[in-house]
Amino acid sequence: MIKVLLADDQALVRAGFKALLDAQPDMTVVAEASDGAEAVGLAAEHRPDVVLMDIRMPGTDGLTATRRMPQGPRIIILTTFELDEYVFEALRGGASGFLVKDTEPAELIQAVRVVAAGEALLSPSVTRRLIAEYASRAKEPVVADGLDQLTEREREVLALVGTGMTNDEIAAKLFMSPATAKTHVSRAMMKLHARDRAQLVVIAYESGLVKPGWL
């Protein structure tokens, strides 16, 4: 059973999400929060698998709450616009991906399952547009902790993850099996202490392995 925490300042939105998710045989909404501070407290108390976090809330917003979240839950950012100015910061802060609020119910349900399973909710096309947009405004590249521990092949794979490639696409480009590509990605995540693929994308850009305009 996937345990979900809802964080949104609009009661009607929470009610709609709750009805949808509770109707699924493998999901249950364990708590609801109306602001970020409450979400952090409830996450520590109920230990959800997934948090649906509205990025814009009065008081403590979703961005701040994402940074303060205890270890464990995976966070899906909810935003009104696909290229919300805070989305990149949320990914840097530990979010596993994002959804626009008017997404189809089936897509929301699938997103919760994907993130609960440990995958990042970033389609290649959205990754390319989103990260290129905000990385182009970034300062000089910074060296991520653990980057020097990567093998040459792992650095190569990390750069391709940063362009939004899937494991299958990476495998085809580097003439390796998808399983081998997945292993390289997993090792890079472990060495860089990245929570998931979304954070690998951020690291690839911030460290200068991928530069805006390469896409």
C-alpha positions as CSV (number, residue, x, y, z in Angstrom):
1,M,0.0,0.0,0.0
2,I,1.4,3.4,-1.1
3,K,0.9,6.0,1.7
4,V,0.4,9.5,0.4
5,L,0.5,12.9,2.2
6,L,-1.3,15.8,0.6
7,A,0.0,19.3,1.0
8,D,-2.2,22.1,-0.5
9,D,-3.7,25.2,1.0
10,Q,-7.0,24.6,-0.9
11,A,-9.3,22.2,0.9
12,L,-11.2,21.5,-2.3
13,V,-8.1,20.4,-4.2
14,R,-7.1,18.1,-1.3
15,A,-10.5,16.6,-1.2
16,G,-10.4,15.9,-5.0
17,F,-7.0,14.3,-4.7
18,K,-8.0,12.3,-1.7
19,A,-11.1,10.9,-3.3
20,L,-9.1,9.9,-6.4
21,L,-6.2,8.3,-4.5
22,D,-8.2,6.5,-1.8
23,A,-10.3,4.9,-4.6
24,Q,-7.1,3.0,-5.8
25,P,-6.6,-0.5,-4.3
26,D,-2.9,0.2,-3.7
27,M,-3.0,3.7,-2.3
28,T,-4.2,5.5,0.9
29,V,-4.0,9.1,2.0
30,V,-2.6,9.1,5.5
31,A,-2.6,12.9,6.2
32,E,-3.4,16.3,4.8
33,A,-1.6,19.6,5.3
34,S,-2.6,23.1,4.5
35,D,0.9,24.6,4.5
36,G,4.5,23.5,4.2
37,A,5.3,23.5,7.9
38,E,2.4,21.3,8.7
39,A,3.4,19.0,5.9
40,V,6.9,18.5,7.3
41,G,5.5,17.7,10.8
42,L,3.0,15.2,9.4
43,A,5.6,13.6,7.2
44,A,7.7,12.9,10.3
45,E,4.7,11.5,12.1
46,H,3.0,9.4,9.4
47,R,6.1,8.5,7.3
48,P,4.4,8.6,3.9
49,D,5.9,7.0,0.8
50,V,4.9,10.0,-1.4
51,V,4.1,13.6,-0.8
52,L,2.0,15.6,-3.2
53,M,3.3,19.1,-2.5
54,D,1.8,22.3,-3.8
55,I,4.7,24.7,-4.5
56,R,2.8,27.9,-3.8
57,M,1.3,28.0,-0.3
58,P,1.0,30.8,2.2
59,G,3.3,30.7,5.2
60,T,5.9,28.0,4.6
61,D,5.8,27.3,0.8
62,G,6.4,24.0,-0.9
63,L,10.0,24.8,-1.8
64,T,11.0,25.4,1.8
65,A,9.0,22.3,2.9
66,T,10.8,20.1,0.4
67,R,14.1,21.1,1.7
68,R,13.0,20.4,5.3
69,M,11.4,17.1,4.6
70,P,12.7,14.1,6.7
71,Q,14.4,11.3,4.8
72,G,12.1,8.7,3.3
73,P,9.2,10.2,1.4
74,R,9.5,11.0,-2.3
75,I,8.1,14.4,-3.3
76,I,6.0,15.3,-6.3
77,I,5.7,19.1,-6.8
78,L,2.3,20.3,-7.9
79,T,2.4,23.5,-9.9
80,T,0.0,25.5,-12.1
81,F,2.6,26.1,-14.8
82,E,4.9,23.5,-16.3
83,L,7.9,25.9,-16.2
84,D,7.2,27.4,-12.8
85,E,10.2,29.5,-11.6
86,Y,10.5,27.4,-8.5
87,V,10.5,23.9,-10.0
88,F,14.2,23.8,-10.7
89,E,14.9,24.8,-7.1
90,A,12.5,22.1,-5.9
91,L,14.4,19.5,-7.8
92,R,17.7,20.7,-6.4
93,G,16.1,20.5,-2.9
94,G,15.2,16.9,-3.3
95,A,11.9,16.6,-5.2
96,S,11.5,13.6,-7.4
97,G,9.6,15.4,-10.1
98,F,6.6,17.6,-10.8
99,L,3.0,17.6,-12.2
100,V,0.8,20.4,-13.4
101,K,-2.3,20.7,-11.3
102,D,-4.7,20.1,-14.2
103,T,-3.1,16.8,-15.1
104,E,-5.4,13.9,-16.0
105,P,-6.5,11.7,-13.1
106,A,-4.9,8.6,-14.7
107,E,-1.6,10.5,-15.1
108,L,-1.6,11.5,-11.4
109,I,-2.2,8.0,-10.3
110,Q,0.6,6.7,-12.5
111,A,2.9,9.4,-11.3
112,V,2.4,8.4,-7.6
113,R,3.2,4.8,-8.5
114,V,6.3,5.7,-10.5
115,V,7.7,7.9,-7.8
116,A,6.8,5.4,-5.0
117,A,8.8,2.8,-7.0
118,G,11.9,5.0,-6.8
119,E,11.9,6.5,-10.3
120,A,12.0,10.2,-11.1
121,L,9.0,11.9,-12.6
122,L,10.8,13.7,-15.4
123,S,10.0,13.0,-19.0
124,P,13.0,13.6,-21.4
125,S,11.2,16.4,-23.2
126,V,10.3,18.2,-20.0
127,T,13.8,17.6,-18.6
128,R,15.3,19.2,-21.6
129,R,13.2,22.3,-21.5
130,L,13.1,22.8,-17.8
131,I,16.7,22.2,-16.9
132,A,18.1,24.1,-20.0
133,E,15.9,27.1,-19.1
134,Y,17.2,27.4,-15.5
135,A,20.7,26.0,-15.9
136,S,21.3,28.8,-18.5
137,R,20.9,31.3,-15.6
138,A,23.3,29.3,-13.3
139,K,26.6,30.7,-12.1
140,E,29.9,29.0,-12.7
141,P,29.9,25.2,-12.5
142,V,30.4,23.8,-9.0
143,V,32.1,20.5,-8.3
144,A,29.6,18.1,-6.7
145,D,30.7,16.0,-3.7
146,G,31.7,12.6,-5.0
147,L,32.2,13.6,-8.6
148,D,35.9,12.7,-8.5
149,Q,34.9,9.2,-7.4
150,L,33.1,8.5,-10.7
151,T,34.8,6.4,-13.3
152,E,35.1,7.9,-16.8
153,R,32.2,5.8,-18.0
154,E,30.0,6.9,-15.1
155,R,30.7,10.5,-15.8
156,E,29.8,9.9,-19.4
157,V,26.5,8.2,-18.3
158,L,25.8,11.1,-15.9
159,A,26.2,13.6,-18.7
160,L,23.7,11.7,-20.8
161,V,21.2,11.5,-17.9
162,G,21.5,15.2,-17.7
163,T,20.3,15.6,-21.3
164,G,17.1,13.7,-20.4
165,M,18.1,10.3,-21.9
166,T,16.5,7.1,-20.6
167,N,18.5,4.1,-19.7
168,D,17.6,2.5,-23.0
169,E,18.7,5.6,-25.0
170,I,22.0,5.7,-23.0
171,A,22.5,2.0,-23.7
172,A,22.0,2.5,-27.4
173,K,24.3,5.5,-27.6
174,L,27.1,3.8,-25.7
175,F,26.7,0.4,-27.2
176,M,25.9,-1.4,-23.9
177,S,23.0,-3.3,-22.5
178,P,20.1,-1.4,-20.7
179,A,21.0,-3.4,-17.6
180,T,24.6,-2.1,-17.7
181,A,23.4,1.5,-18.2
182,K,21.1,1.1,-15.2
183,T,24.0,-0.2,-13.2
184,H,26.2,2.9,-14.1
185,V,23.3,5.2,-13.2
186,S,22.8,3.5,-9.8
187,R,26.5,3.7,-9.0
188,A,26.6,7.4,-9.9
189,M,23.6,8.0,-7.6
190,M,25.2,6.2,-4.8
191,K,28.6,7.9,-5.1
192,L,26.9,11.4,-5.5
193,H,24.4,10.7,-2.7
194,A,21.6,11.5,-5.1
195,R,18.1,10.6,-4.0
196,D,17.0,9.8,-7.5
197,R,17.5,10.5,-11.2
198,A,16.1,14.0,-10.9
199,Q,18.9,15.0,-8.6
200,L,21.4,13.4,-11.1
201,V,20.1,15.8,-13.7
202,V,20.6,18.8,-11.5
203,I,24.2,17.6,-10.6
204,A,25.1,17.1,-14.2
205,Y,24.2,20.7,-15.0
206,E,25.5,22.3,-11.9
207,S,28.9,20.6,-12.3
208,G,29.2,21.6,-15.9
209,L,29.1,18.1,-17.4
210,V,26.2,19.3,-19.5
211,K,25.8,22.8,-20.7
212,P,22.6,24.6,-21.9
213,G,22.4,24.5,-25.6
214,W,23.7,21.0,-26.0
215,L,20.2,19.6,-26.2
